[in-house]
């Protein structure tokens, strides 16, 4: 059995940068606080915990004073920086540059549309760390849409400016964009159409993986997709694999592998999300190799 790890899978720049900053900081201190999971991958969080990284939530952050806290790649809303100032907390800011640029675009758009009673709409996941940071730029007034049903939150007689969470599906974004355009036309049949400004703010390092994974999935009998179950990006990319290869399986680690998946397979491809470390995909590869030896 031939097992291949997709060379295009693994950490995106933002996640890699955040983890490197955390490890560099922990070389000089026994512990470092991180606001939320540094990456949506339980195995990597466990590895970094052993090195001294302590995950805290927003309520715990309020109790901290005179210490260092890492801001992960997802970014944070303005109130986090204000709280850090008040509690004398030094922030190690590992916000992804792509996310920071998007935060600035959202804030500028929100400030600009106030005079026209416009609405900021974000295609993303409610409660996702990046989305919390983005809505924070609007004083939490942005409308978050994930499904077609969520479009009912929008007033289609008023201007709409649409953005996307950077890790969402490109196909999903353009589907939502088309639905909004249709709803605007339906709601304004007897009047001038309000302004609709759609911004494809999906990270290209993420979106480019969709066609790459589509090709990779067709090149193997079986696909094993490795990702944390919390990863929004992981769910989106796995669906690409499943669409192009029905024999695609989602695992968090090598312990979730099933022998039956590989019974008739000659070629197995291993791939993962932008939050999946290469060492974990290698562990899964080793697990498949050991399983194939036992089956021989």
C-alpha positions as CSV (number, residue, x, y, z in Angstrom):
1,X,0.0,0.0,0.0
2,X,1.3,3.4,-1.0
3,X,0.7,6.2,1.6
4,X,1.2,9.8,0.6
5,X,1.0,13.0,2.7
6,X,-0.3,16.0,0.8
7,X,2.6,18.5,0.6
8,X,0.2,21.4,0.4
9,X,-1.6,20.5,3.7
10,X,-0.6,21.7,7.2
11,X,-0.3,25.0,8.9
12,X,-1.1,28.2,7.1
13,X,1.3,31.1,7.7
14,X,-0.9,32.7,10.5
15,X,-1.1,29.6,12.6
16,X,2.6,28.7,12.1
17,X,3.5,32.3,13.1
18,X,1.4,32.1,16.3
19,X,2.8,28.8,17.4
20,X,6.4,29.9,16.8
21,X,5.7,33.1,18.9
22,X,4.3,31.0,21.7
23,X,7.3,28.6,21.7
24,X,9.8,31.4,21.6
25,X,8.1,33.1,24.5
26,X,8.0,29.9,26.6
27,X,11.7,29.4,26.2
28,X,12.1,32.3,28.7
29,X,9.1,31.6,31.0
30,X,7.7,28.4,32.6
31,X,4.1,29.4,31.6
32,X,2.3,31.5,29.1
33,X,-1.4,32.3,29.0
34,X,-3.2,32.1,25.6
35,X,-6.7,33.5,25.1
36,X,-8.6,30.6,23.6
37,X,-7.2,27.5,21.9
38,X,-4.1,28.6,19.9
39,X,-5.2,26.3,17.1
40,X,-8.3,24.2,16.6
41,X,-6.5,21.0,17.0
42,X,-6.6,19.2,20.3
43,X,-3.4,17.2,19.8
44,X,-1.4,20.3,19.2
45,X,-2.9,22.1,22.1
46,X,-2.0,19.1,24.3
47,X,1.6,19.2,23.0
48,X,1.9,22.9,23.8
49,X,0.3,22.5,27.2
50,X,3.2,20.2,28.1
51,X,5.6,23.1,27.2
52,X,3.7,25.5,29.5
53,X,1.0,27.1,27.3
54,X,-2.2,27.6,29.5
55,X,-5.5,28.2,27.7
56,X,-7.8,30.8,29.3
57,X,-11.2,32.1,28.4
58,X,-12.4,35.7,28.4
59,X,-13.8,35.6,32.0
60,X,-10.4,34.3,33.2
61,X,-8.7,37.1,31.4
62,X,-10.6,39.6,33.4
63,X,-9.1,38.2,36.6
64,X,-5.5,38.4,35.4
65,X,-3.1,41.3,36.2
66,X,0.6,42.0,35.5
67,X,1.3,39.1,33.2
68,X,1.7,38.1,29.6
69,X,-1.1,36.8,27.3
70,X,-0.8,35.5,23.8
71,X,-3.3,36.7,21.2
72,X,-3.8,33.9,18.7
73,X,-3.9,34.1,14.9
74,X,-7.7,34.6,14.9
75,X,-7.4,38.2,16.3
76,X,-9.4,39.9,19.0
77,X,-12.0,42.7,19.3
78,X,-11.0,46.2,20.6
79,X,-12.2,45.5,24.2
80,X,-9.6,42.9,24.7
81,X,-6.8,45.4,24.1
82,X,-8.6,47.9,26.4
83,X,-8.9,45.3,29.2
84,X,-5.2,44.4,28.8
85,X,-4.3,48.1,29.3
86,X,-6.5,48.4,32.4
87,X,-5.0,45.2,34.0
88,X,-1.4,45.9,33.0
89,X,-1.3,42.8,30.8
90,X,1.4,42.5,28.2
91,X,-0.1,41.1,25.0
92,X,2.0,38.9,22.7
93,X,0.0,39.7,19.6
94,X,0.2,36.8,17.1
95,X,-2.9,38.0,15.1
96,X,-2.6,36.9,11.5
97,X,-1.8,39.8,9.2
98,X,-4.6,38.8,6.9
99,X,-7.1,38.9,9.8
100,X,-5.8,42.3,11.0
101,X,-6.2,43.7,7.5
102,X,-9.7,42.4,7.4
103,X,-10.5,43.9,10.8
104,X,-9.4,47.3,9.5
105,X,-11.5,46.9,6.4
106,X,-14.6,46.0,8.4
107,X,-14.1,49.0,10.8
108,X,-13.6,51.4,7.9
109,X,-16.7,50.1,6.1
110,X,-18.7,50.3,9.3
111,X,-17.7,53.9,9.9
112,X,-18.4,54.8,6.3
113,X,-21.9,53.4,6.1
114,X,-23.3,55.0,9.2
115,X,-24.6,58.1,7.3
116,X,-26.6,55.9,5.0
117,X,-28.0,53.5,7.7
118,X,-26.0,50.7,6.0
119,X,-25.4,47.2,7.4
120,X,-22.3,45.1,7.8
121,X,-22.9,41.5,7.1
122,X,-20.3,38.8,7.8
123,X,-20.5,35.4,6.3
124,X,-19.1,33.3,9.1
125,X,-19.7,31.1,12.1
126,X,-21.4,32.6,15.2
127,X,-19.0,32.3,18.2
128,X,-15.9,31.7,16.0
129,X,-12.9,33.6,17.5
130,X,-12.2,35.4,14.2
131,X,-15.8,36.5,13.8
132,X,-15.9,37.8,17.4
133,X,-12.9,40.0,16.5
134,X,-14.5,41.2,13.3
135,X,-17.9,42.0,14.8
136,X,-16.0,43.9,17.6
137,X,-14.9,46.4,14.9
138,X,-18.6,47.3,14.5
139,X,-19.5,47.5,18.2
140,X,-21.1,44.1,17.7
141,X,-23.7,45.5,15.3
142,X,-22.6,43.3,12.4
143,X,-25.0,40.7,11.1
144,X,-23.6,37.2,11.0
145,X,-24.9,34.8,8.4
146,X,-24.1,31.2,8.1
147,X,-27.1,29.7,6.4
148,X,-29.7,30.9,4.0
149,X,-32.2,31.2,6.9
150,X,-29.9,33.7,8.5
151,X,-30.5,36.2,5.6
152,X,-33.8,37.0,7.3
153,X,-31.8,39.2,9.7
154,X,-30.9,41.6,6.9
155,X,-33.1,44.6,5.9
156,X,-32.8,44.4,2.1
157,X,-34.2,47.9,1.7
158,X,-31.0,49.4,3.2
159,X,-27.4,49.3,1.9
160,X,-25.4,46.1,2.6
161,X,-21.7,45.5,2.8
162,X,-20.7,41.9,2.9
163,X,-17.4,40.4,4.1
164,X,-16.4,36.8,4.9
165,X,-14.6,35.0,7.7
166,X,-11.2,34.3,6.1
167,X,-11.5,30.5,6.5
168,X,-14.9,30.0,5.0
169,X,-15.6,28.2,1.7
170,X,-15.3,30.3,-1.5
171,X,-18.2,28.5,-3.0
172,X,-20.3,29.2,0.1
173,X,-19.5,32.9,0.0
174,X,-20.5,33.4,-3.6
175,X,-23.7,31.4,-3.0
176,X,-24.6,33.8,-0.1
177,X,-23.6,36.8,-2.3
178,X,-26.0,35.6,-5.0
179,X,-28.8,35.0,-2.6
180,X,-28.4,38.5,-1.1
181,X,-28.5,40.1,-4.6
182,X,-31.7,38.2,-5.4
183,X,-33.3,39.3,-2.1
184,X,-32.4,42.9,-2.7
185,X,-34.1,42.9,-6.1
186,X,-37.2,41.2,-4.7
187,X,-37.4,43.8,-1.8
188,X,-37.0,46.9,-4.1
189,X,-39.0,46.1,-7.2
190,X,-40.7,49.5,-7.2
191,X,-37.7,51.6,-6.1
192,X,-34.0,52.2,-6.6
193,X,-31.8,49.4,-5.4
194,X,-29.7,50.1,-2.3
195,X,-26.0,49.8,-2.6
196,X,-24.6,46.2,-2.2
197,X,-20.9,45.9,-1.8
198,X,-19.6,42.3,-1.6
199,X,-16.0,41.7,-0.5
200,X,-14.4,38.3,-1.0
201,X,-12.2,38.4,2.1
202,X,-11.4,34.7,2.2
203,X,-7.6,34.0,2.7
204,X,-6.1,32.9,-0.6
205,X,-3.8,30.5,1.2
206,X,-7.0,28.8,2.4
207,X,-9.1,29.1,-0.8
208,X,-6.3,27.8,-3.0
209,X,-6.3,24.5,-1.0
210,X,-9.8,23.7,-2.3
211,X,-8.7,23.0,-5.9
212,X,-5.5,21.4,-4.7
213,X,-7.4,19.0,-2.4
214,X,-9.9,18.2,-5.2
215,X,-7.0,17.0,-7.4
216,X,-5.3,15.2,-4.5
217,X,-8.5,13.4,-3.6
218,X,-8.9,11.9,-7.1
219,X,-5.4,10.6,-7.1
220,X,-5.9,8.1,-4.3
221,X,-8.2,5.2,-3.6
222,X,-8.8,6.3,0.0
223,X,-8.4,9.8,1.6
224,X,-7.7,10.3,5.3
225,X,-8.4,13.9,6.3
226,X,-6.8,14.9,9.6
227,X,-8.2,17.8,11.6
228,X,-9.5,18.9,15.0
229,X,-13.3,18.6,15.2
230,X,-13.5,22.3,16.2
231,X,-11.9,23.5,13.0
232,X,-14.2,25.4,10.7
233,X,-11.6,25.3,7.9
234,X,-11.3,21.5,8.5
235,X,-15.0,20.9,8.0
236,X,-15.0,22.9,4.8
237,X,-11.9,21.2,3.3
238,X,-13.1,17.7,4.3
239,X,-16.3,18.3,2.4
240,X,-14.1,19.0,-0.7
241,X,-12.4,15.7,-0.3
242,X,-15.7,13.8,0.3
243,X,-17.2,15.4,-2.8
244,X,-14.4,14.2,-5.1
245,X,-13.7,10.9,-3.4
246,X,-16.5,9.1,-1.5
247,X,-13.8,7.0,0.3
248,X,-12.8,10.0,2.4
249,X,-12.6,9.7,6.2
250,X,-12.2,12.4,8.9
251,X,-10.0,11.6,11.9
252,X,-8.5,13.6,14.7
253,X,-5.6,11.2,15.2
254,X,-4.3,7.8,14.3
255,X,-6.3,6.1,17.0
256,X,-9.5,6.7,15.0
257,X,-8.4,4.7,11.9
258,X,-10.5,1.7,10.9
259,X,-9.0,-1.3,9.1
260,X,-12.0,-1.7,6.8
261,X,-11.2,1.6,5.1
262,X,-8.0,0.2,3.6
263,X,-9.1,-3.4,2.8
264,X,-8.9,-2.9,-1.0
265,X,-6.8,0.2,-1.2
266,X,-3.5,0.4,-3.1
267,X,-3.1,4.2,-2.7
268,X,-3.9,6.3,0.4
269,X,-3.7,10.0,0.6
270,X,-3.4,11.9,3.9
271,X,-4.3,15.6,4.1
272,X,-5.4,18.1,6.6
273,X,-6.7,21.6,7.6
274,X,-4.7,24.8,7.9
275,X,-4.7,24.0,11.7
276,X,-3.3,20.5,11.3
277,X,0.4,20.0,12.2
278,X,2.6,18.0,9.8
279,X,3.8,15.8,12.7
280,X,0.2,14.7,13.3
281,X,-0.3,13.7,9.7
282,X,2.9,11.8,9.9
283,X,1.6,9.9,12.9
284,X,-1.5,9.0,11.0
285,X,0.7,7.8,8.1
286,X,2.7,5.6,10.5
287,X,-0.6,4.3,11.9
288,X,-1.8,3.3,8.5
289,X,1.6,1.7,7.7
290,X,1.5,-0.4,10.9
291,X,-2.2,-1.3,10.2
292,X,-1.3,-2.5,6.7
293,X,1.5,-4.7,8.0
294,X,-0.9,-6.3,10.5
295,X,-3.4,-7.0,7.7
296,X,-0.8,-8.6,5.4
